[in-house]
Amino acid sequence: MNKIYTIGHSTHASDAFVRLLSIHCITAVCDVRSSPYSKFNPQFNRETIRRELKRHGISYVFLGKELGPRSDDPACYENGKVQYSKLAETDIFSKGIDRLKNGMKSYHIALMCSEKDPITCHRMILICRHLRSHDIEIQHILEDGRLENNRDSEKRLMEMLKIPPADLFDSEEDLIQRAYDKQSERIAYIIKETEPHE
């Protein structure tokens, strides 16, 4: 079975971040931020983190255009809010997923975004929601270095959203999908009137 990891850079120092990757034998980082820059954590600006990772023999690729939480396509927005369901149906998103699946054959990949907790980040709510339907094991690297399987993250998400357990009318999978939908609505990017769709 193929395996993929995710990680949030949060406020880590560069060396601590690299250490987390090394512990889990990550050989490539896929940056899935739409805007690969951080005002408060400039150590994770695109070129800075690329250089740092290269120094430690870890490859870096930017996939924010393909798999980021924003879009250049106005059709992916409703009332100024990104719709993850529409993003996931675009050709560019599919190409990003294909690149990941191909990359897994040669690299131990970690999807990187900024949020420390996967359940509050599109890397899980958008990307991993799609990947989970494939034969792929998904592991989230938490802030303290522990691994959390995506199934356990889903359980945490359901608890946080107070989604009731399965019953006669709703299967566990139905409820998991409802949790993804609800969290998508909560965290989706809302465009400001002064900025373009990006």
C-alpha positions as CSV (number, residue, x, y, z in Angstrom):
1,M,0.0,0.0,0.0
2,N,1.2,3.5,-0.8
3,K,1.7,5.9,2.1
4,I,1.6,9.7,2.3
5,Y,2.2,12.0,5.3
6,T,1.0,15.5,6.1
7,I,2.6,18.2,8.3
8,G,1.8,21.7,9.3
9,H,4.8,24.0,9.6
10,S,3.1,26.0,12.4
11,T,5.7,28.2,14.2
12,H,8.5,25.6,14.2
13,A,12.1,26.7,13.8
14,S,13.6,25.4,10.6
15,D,15.8,22.8,12.4
16,A,12.9,21.5,14.4
17,F,10.8,21.2,11.3
18,V,13.5,19.3,9.5
19,R,13.9,17.0,12.5
20,L,10.2,16.1,12.4
21,L,10.6,15.2,8.7
22,S,13.7,13.2,9.3
23,I,12.2,11.2,12.2
24,H,9.6,9.9,9.7
25,C,12.1,9.4,6.8
26,I,10.4,12.0,4.6
27,T,12.4,12.5,1.4
28,A,10.1,15.0,-0.4
29,V,7.9,17.9,0.8
30,C,4.9,19.0,-1.4
31,D,4.0,22.5,-0.4
32,V,0.2,22.8,-0.8
33,R,-0.2,26.4,0.4
34,S,-1.8,28.7,-2.2
35,S,0.5,31.4,-1.2
36,P,3.9,29.9,-0.1
37,Y,4.9,32.8,2.1
38,S,4.5,33.5,5.8
39,K,4.6,37.0,7.3
40,F,5.0,35.6,10.8
41,N,7.2,32.6,10.0
42,P,9.5,33.8,7.1
43,Q,11.6,30.6,7.6
44,F,8.8,28.9,5.6
45,N,8.8,31.3,2.7
46,R,9.1,29.3,-0.5
47,E,12.7,29.8,-1.4
48,T,13.9,29.8,2.2
49,I,12.4,26.5,3.0
50,R,13.4,25.0,-0.3
51,R,17.1,25.8,0.4
52,E,16.8,24.5,3.9
53,L,15.3,21.2,2.8
54,K,17.8,20.8,0.0
55,R,20.6,21.2,2.6
56,H,19.3,18.1,4.3
57,G,18.7,16.1,1.1
58,I,14.9,16.6,1.1
59,S,13.3,17.5,-2.2
60,Y,10.7,20.3,-2.4
61,V,7.9,20.9,-4.9
62,F,5.3,23.6,-4.9
63,L,1.8,22.2,-5.6
64,G,-0.2,25.2,-4.3
65,K,-1.6,25.9,-7.8
66,E,-2.9,22.4,-8.1
67,L,-3.8,21.5,-4.5
68,G,-4.0,24.8,-2.7
69,P,-7.2,25.9,-0.8
70,R,-7.8,28.9,-3.2
71,S,-8.5,29.0,-6.9
72,D,-8.1,31.3,-9.9
73,D,-11.3,29.8,-11.3
74,P,-14.4,31.9,-10.4
75,A,-16.6,28.8,-10.8
76,C,-15.0,27.4,-7.6
77,Y,-16.6,30.1,-5.5
78,E,-20.1,30.7,-4.2
79,N,-20.8,34.1,-2.6
80,G,-17.1,34.7,-2.4
81,K,-16.3,31.5,-0.6
82,V,-14.3,28.6,-2.1
83,Q,-16.3,25.4,-2.5
84,Y,-13.9,22.4,-1.9
85,S,-16.3,20.1,-3.7
86,K,-15.9,22.2,-6.9
87,L,-12.1,22.5,-6.4
88,A,-11.8,18.7,-6.2
89,E,-13.6,18.4,-9.6
90,T,-11.2,20.7,-11.5
91,D,-8.7,19.3,-14.0
92,I,-5.8,21.1,-12.2
93,F,-6.7,19.4,-8.9
94,S,-6.8,16.0,-10.6
95,K,-3.4,16.7,-12.1
96,G,-2.0,17.5,-8.7
97,I,-3.4,14.3,-7.3
98,D,-1.8,12.3,-10.1
99,R,1.5,14.0,-9.5
100,L,1.3,12.9,-5.8
101,K,0.4,9.3,-6.7
102,N,3.3,9.1,-9.2
103,G,5.7,10.7,-6.7
104,M,4.8,8.2,-4.0
105,K,6.5,5.5,-6.1
106,S,9.9,7.2,-5.6
107,Y,9.6,9.4,-2.5
108,H,8.3,9.4,1.1
109,I,6.1,12.5,0.7
110,A,4.8,14.9,3.2
111,L,2.1,17.4,2.2
112,M,3.0,20.7,3.9
113,C,0.6,23.5,4.9
114,S,0.7,26.0,7.7
115,E,-2.0,24.8,10.1
116,K,-0.6,22.7,13.0
117,D,-3.7,20.5,13.3
118,P,-4.8,18.5,10.2
119,I,-8.5,18.7,11.1
120,T,-8.4,22.5,10.7
121,C,-6.5,22.4,7.4
122,H,-7.4,21.8,3.8
123,R,-4.5,19.3,3.5
124,M,-6.9,16.8,5.3
125,I,-10.3,18.3,4.6
126,L,-9.8,18.7,0.9
127,I,-6.7,16.7,-0.3
128,C,-6.8,13.7,2.1
129,R,-10.6,13.4,1.7
130,H,-9.9,12.7,-1.9
131,L,-6.8,10.5,-1.4
132,R,-8.6,8.3,1.2
133,S,-10.7,6.8,-1.6
134,H,-7.6,5.4,-3.1
135,D,-5.4,2.6,-1.8
136,I,-3.3,5.0,0.2
137,E,-2.4,5.0,3.9
138,I,-2.5,8.6,5.3
139,Q,-0.5,9.6,8.4
140,H,-0.5,13.1,9.9
141,I,2.7,14.3,11.6
142,L,1.5,16.2,14.6
143,E,3.3,19.2,16.2
144,D,5.0,17.0,18.8
145,G,6.2,14.5,16.2
146,R,3.6,11.8,16.9
147,L,1.8,10.2,14.0
148,E,-2.0,10.2,13.7
149,N,-3.7,7.9,11.2
150,N,-6.3,9.7,9.1
151,R,-9.0,7.5,10.5
152,D,-8.2,8.7,14.0
153,S,-8.1,12.3,12.7
154,E,-11.6,11.7,11.3
155,K,-12.8,10.5,14.7
156,R,-11.4,13.6,16.3
157,L,-13.1,15.7,13.7
158,M,-16.5,14.1,14.3
159,E,-16.1,14.5,18.1
160,M,-15.2,18.2,17.6
161,L,-18.2,18.8,15.4
162,K,-20.5,16.7,17.7
163,I,-21.6,14.4,14.9
164,P,-23.6,11.5,16.5
165,P,-22.6,7.9,16.1
166,A,-23.9,5.7,13.2
167,D,-27.5,4.6,13.5
168,L,-30.2,2.8,11.4
169,F,-30.4,5.6,8.9
170,D,-26.8,6.8,8.6
171,S,-23.7,4.7,8.2
172,E,-20.4,5.6,9.7
173,E,-19.1,6.6,6.2
174,D,-22.1,8.8,5.7
175,L,-21.3,10.6,8.9
176,I,-17.6,11.0,8.1
177,Q,-18.6,12.6,4.8
178,R,-21.0,14.9,6.6
179,A,-18.1,15.9,8.9
180,Y,-15.9,16.7,5.9
181,D,-18.7,18.8,4.4
182,K,-19.3,20.7,7.6
183,Q,-15.6,21.4,8.2
184,S,-15.1,22.4,4.6
185,E,-17.8,25.1,5.1
186,R,-16.1,26.2,8.3
187,I,-12.5,26.6,7.0
188,A,-12.9,27.4,3.3
189,Y,-11.2,30.6,2.1
190,I,-13.4,33.6,1.7
191,I,-12.3,36.1,-0.9
192,K,-11.9,39.7,0.1
193,E,-13.6,42.2,-2.3
194,T,-10.3,43.9,-2.9
195,E,-8.3,40.9,-4.0
196,P,-8.5,38.7,-7.1
197,H,-9.3,35.0,-7.1
198,E,-6.0,33.3,-6.4
